[in-house]
Amino acid sequence: MKIIAVIPARYASTRFPAKLMQDLGGKTVILRTYEAATKTNLFDDVFVVTDSNLIFDEIISNGGKAIMSIKEHESGSDRIAEAIESIDVDIVVNVQGDEPFINITPLQKLIEIFKKDANREVDLASLMREIKDEEEISNPNNVKVVVDQNQFALYFSRSVIPYPRERNVGVRFMQHIGIYAFRKQALLDFYSLSMKSLEASEKLEQLRYLEFGKRIKMVETTHVGIGIDTAADLEKARKML
């Protein structure tokens, strides 16, 4: 089973423009993320996929591997699918470009799902964590997921799911953590399928997989990524080095 990591890296960012090219202890954020993914030793190869010549040159000039996106893409899945179409690979792991402090444990758990999936029941796998704070639960920026008894995703939503009409039934609220591992074919299928109403309404690309019958295995974790979304996040990251 050949496993690669792909790091989607857009130059533009609404909250923090050019954040991936910011200095983080003498190296750019994207280069640190690339190097961290390589050092996990989980992957047969690691690629940065980008729409930016600056990011492409940054990775290539430092001995890394990068792929330029040919088209404009609305989602990370689209960008990755285009990049890996001609690559001989079985499993593709999406690593976030703005999280240079990679935690190896949740990535290992995602990869293990596919190693144990002898019947090929899983199309993609992703992470979730329990949240208990009422503000976190109600925040539409925190995507929630509900699963069946085998931990396959039933639905993702920005709304509160399940709706707590009855509080004392042991319901847990699970936040989706947007790190994925895909079978190559699931990505290629996604790339060829059109957006449907659920995805368009919630603005959540993972709903396209569910709407077309793909099976998403969820893995519970306590991991919370350290992302760099703002200048303040960058200052915190610098202090962690």
C-alpha positions as CSV (number, residue, x, y, z in Angstrom):
1,M,0.0,0.0,0.0
2,K,1.6,3.3,-1.1
3,I,0.7,6.2,1.1
4,I,1.5,9.8,0.4
5,A,0.9,13.2,2.1
6,V,-0.4,16.1,0.1
7,I,-0.3,19.6,1.6
8,P,-2.8,22.0,-0.2
9,A,-1.2,25.5,0.0
10,R,-3.1,28.6,-1.2
11,Y,-1.2,31.8,-1.1
12,A,-4.3,34.0,-0.5
13,S,-5.9,33.9,2.9
14,T,-8.8,36.1,4.0
15,R,-7.8,36.4,7.6
16,F,-4.0,36.4,7.2
17,P,-2.8,37.1,3.7
18,A,0.4,35.2,2.7
19,K,0.5,33.4,6.0
20,L,2.2,30.3,4.6
21,M,5.2,32.4,3.5
22,Q,5.6,34.1,6.9
23,D,8.9,33.6,8.8
24,L,8.8,31.0,11.6
25,G,12.2,30.7,13.2
26,G,14.2,31.2,10.1
27,K,12.0,29.1,7.8
28,T,8.6,29.8,6.2
29,V,5.5,28.3,7.7
30,I,4.9,26.1,4.6
31,L,8.5,24.8,4.6
32,R,8.3,23.9,8.3
33,T,5.0,22.0,7.6
34,Y,6.5,20.2,4.7
35,E,9.6,19.2,6.7
36,A,7.5,18.1,9.7
37,A,5.3,15.9,7.4
38,T,8.5,14.3,5.9
39,K,10.0,13.6,9.3
40,T,7.0,11.6,10.5
41,N,8.3,8.7,8.3
42,L,4.6,7.8,7.7
43,F,4.6,8.5,4.0
44,D,6.3,7.2,0.9
45,D,6.3,10.7,-0.5
46,V,5.2,14.2,0.5
47,F,4.0,16.9,-1.9
48,V,2.9,20.5,-1.6
49,V,0.1,21.4,-4.1
50,T,-0.2,25.1,-4.7
51,D,-1.6,27.9,-6.9
52,S,1.4,30.1,-6.0
53,N,4.7,30.4,-7.8
54,L,6.2,31.8,-4.6
55,I,5.2,28.7,-2.6
56,F,6.2,26.3,-5.4
57,D,9.6,27.9,-5.6
58,E,10.0,27.9,-1.8
59,I,9.5,24.1,-1.6
60,I,11.5,23.2,-4.7
61,S,14.5,25.5,-3.9
62,N,14.7,23.7,-0.5
63,G,14.8,20.2,-2.0
64,G,11.1,19.4,-1.6
65,K,8.4,18.3,-4.0
66,A,5.7,20.6,-5.2
67,I,2.9,20.5,-7.8
68,M,1.3,23.6,-9.4
69,S,-2.5,23.5,-9.7
70,I,-3.6,23.9,-13.3
71,K,-7.1,25.1,-12.5
72,E,-8.8,27.2,-9.9
73,H,-10.4,25.1,-7.2
74,E,-13.3,25.6,-4.8
75,S,-12.2,22.9,-2.3
76,G,-9.1,21.1,-1.0
77,S,-10.3,17.8,-2.3
78,D,-10.5,19.2,-5.9
79,R,-7.0,20.6,-5.6
80,I,-5.6,17.3,-4.3
81,A,-7.5,15.2,-6.8
82,E,-6.1,17.1,-9.8
83,A,-2.6,16.8,-8.4
84,I,-2.6,13.1,-7.7
85,E,-4.5,12.0,-10.8
86,S,-1.3,10.7,-12.5
87,I,0.5,9.5,-9.3
88,D,0.7,5.8,-8.5
89,V,-0.7,5.8,-5.0
90,D,-3.3,4.0,-2.9
91,I,-3.9,6.3,0.1
92,V,-3.6,10.1,0.2
93,V,-3.4,12.0,3.5
94,N,-4.3,15.6,3.5
95,V,-2.0,17.6,5.8
96,Q,-2.9,21.2,6.7
97,G,-0.4,23.7,5.4
98,D,-0.8,26.1,8.3
99,E,-0.1,23.5,11.0
100,P,3.7,23.1,11.2
101,F,3.6,21.3,14.6
102,I,2.3,18.0,13.3
103,N,1.1,15.4,15.8
104,I,2.0,12.0,14.5
105,T,-0.6,10.0,16.5
106,P,-3.8,11.0,14.7
107,L,-2.2,10.5,11.3
108,Q,-1.1,7.0,12.4
109,K,-4.7,6.3,13.4
110,L,-6.1,7.4,10.0
111,I,-3.6,5.2,8.1
112,E,-4.3,2.2,10.3
113,I,-8.0,2.4,9.3
114,F,-7.0,1.5,5.7
115,K,-4.5,-1.1,6.7
116,K,-7.2,-3.0,8.6
117,D,-9.9,-2.4,5.9
118,A,-9.6,-5.8,4.1
119,N,-13.0,-5.5,2.6
120,R,-12.4,-2.0,1.3
121,E,-15.5,-0.6,3.1
122,V,-13.9,2.8,3.8
123,D,-13.6,5.4,1.1
124,L,-12.1,8.1,3.3
125,A,-11.3,8.6,7.0
126,S,-11.3,11.7,9.1
127,L,-11.0,12.9,12.8
128,M,-13.4,14.1,15.4
129,R,-13.2,15.2,19.0
130,E,-15.8,15.6,21.7
131,I,-16.8,19.1,22.7
132,K,-18.8,20.0,25.8
133,D,-18.7,23.8,26.0
134,E,-22.1,25.3,24.9
135,E,-20.5,28.1,22.9
136,E,-18.3,25.6,21.0
137,I,-21.3,23.4,20.3
138,S,-23.4,26.3,18.9
139,N,-20.6,28.0,17.0
140,P,-21.2,27.5,13.2
141,N,-17.5,27.6,12.6
142,N,-17.2,24.4,14.5
143,V,-18.5,21.7,12.2
144,K,-20.3,18.9,14.0
145,V,-20.6,15.3,12.9
146,V,-22.9,12.4,13.9
147,V,-21.9,8.8,13.4
148,D,-23.4,5.3,13.4
149,Q,-22.5,2.5,15.8
150,N,-19.5,1.6,13.5
151,Q,-18.2,5.2,13.5
152,F,-19.2,5.9,9.9
153,A,-20.3,9.5,9.4
154,L,-24.1,10.0,9.0
155,Y,-24.0,13.8,8.5
156,F,-21.9,16.9,9.0
157,S,-23.4,20.3,9.9
158,R,-22.6,23.8,11.1
159,S,-25.8,23.5,13.1
160,V,-26.1,21.7,16.4
161,I,-26.5,18.0,15.7
162,P,-28.1,16.1,17.2
163,Y,-30.6,18.6,18.4
164,P,-30.7,18.2,22.2
165,R,-34.5,18.0,22.7
166,E,-33.8,15.5,25.5
167,R,-30.6,16.2,27.4
168,N,-30.3,13.1,29.6
169,V,-29.8,10.4,26.9
170,G,-26.0,10.4,26.8
171,V,-25.6,12.3,23.5
172,R,-22.1,13.4,22.8
173,F,-21.3,16.4,20.5
174,M,-18.4,15.7,18.2
175,Q,-16.5,18.4,16.3
176,H,-15.1,17.4,12.9
177,I,-11.3,17.9,12.6
178,G,-10.6,18.5,8.9
179,I,-7.7,16.1,8.4
180,Y,-8.5,13.4,5.9
181,A,-7.1,10.2,4.5
182,F,-8.5,9.2,1.1
183,R,-8.5,6.2,-1.2
184,K,-7.3,7.6,-4.5
185,Q,-10.4,6.5,-6.3
186,A,-12.6,8.4,-3.8
187,L,-10.8,11.6,-4.6
188,L,-11.0,11.1,-8.4
189,D,-14.7,10.3,-8.0
190,F,-15.2,13.5,-6.0
191,Y,-13.4,15.5,-8.7
192,S,-15.8,14.3,-11.4
193,L,-19.0,14.8,-9.4
194,S,-21.0,18.0,-9.2
195,M,-21.9,19.9,-6.1
196,K,-25.4,19.1,-4.7
197,S,-27.7,21.0,-2.5
198,L,-26.4,19.9,0.9
199,E,-22.9,20.8,0.2
200,A,-24.0,24.1,-1.4
201,S,-26.1,25.0,1.7
202,E,-23.6,24.1,4.4
203,K,-20.5,25.0,2.4
204,L,-18.9,21.7,3.5
205,E,-17.2,19.6,0.8
206,Q,-17.4,16.4,2.9
207,L,-21.1,16.4,2.3
208,R,-20.5,15.7,-1.4
209,Y,-18.9,12.4,-0.5
210,L,-22.0,11.5,1.6
211,E,-24.5,12.7,-1.0
212,F,-22.9,10.3,-3.6
213,G,-22.8,7.3,-1.2
214,K,-19.1,7.4,-0.1
215,R,-18.4,6.0,3.3
216,I,-16.4,8.2,5.8
217,K,-14.9,6.4,8.8
218,M,-14.5,8.8,11.7
219,V,-11.7,8.4,14.3
220,E,-12.0,10.0,17.7
221,T,-9.0,11.9,19.0
222,T,-8.2,14.4,21.7
223,H,-5.8,16.2,19.3
224,V,-6.4,19.9,18.6
225,G,-4.2,21.2,15.8
226,I,-2.1,24.3,16.3
227,G,-3.1,26.3,13.2
228,I,-1.7,29.7,12.1
229,D,-4.8,31.7,11.1
230,T,-3.8,35.1,12.4
231,A,-0.7,37.2,13.1
232,A,-1.3,36.5,16.8
233,D,-1.2,32.7,16.1
234,L,2.2,33.2,14.3
235,E,3.6,34.9,17.4
236,K,2.5,32.0,19.6
237,A,4.1,29.6,17.1
238,R,7.4,31.4,17.2
239,K,7.4,31.1,21.0
240,M,6.9,27.3,20.7
241,L,10.1,26.8,18.7
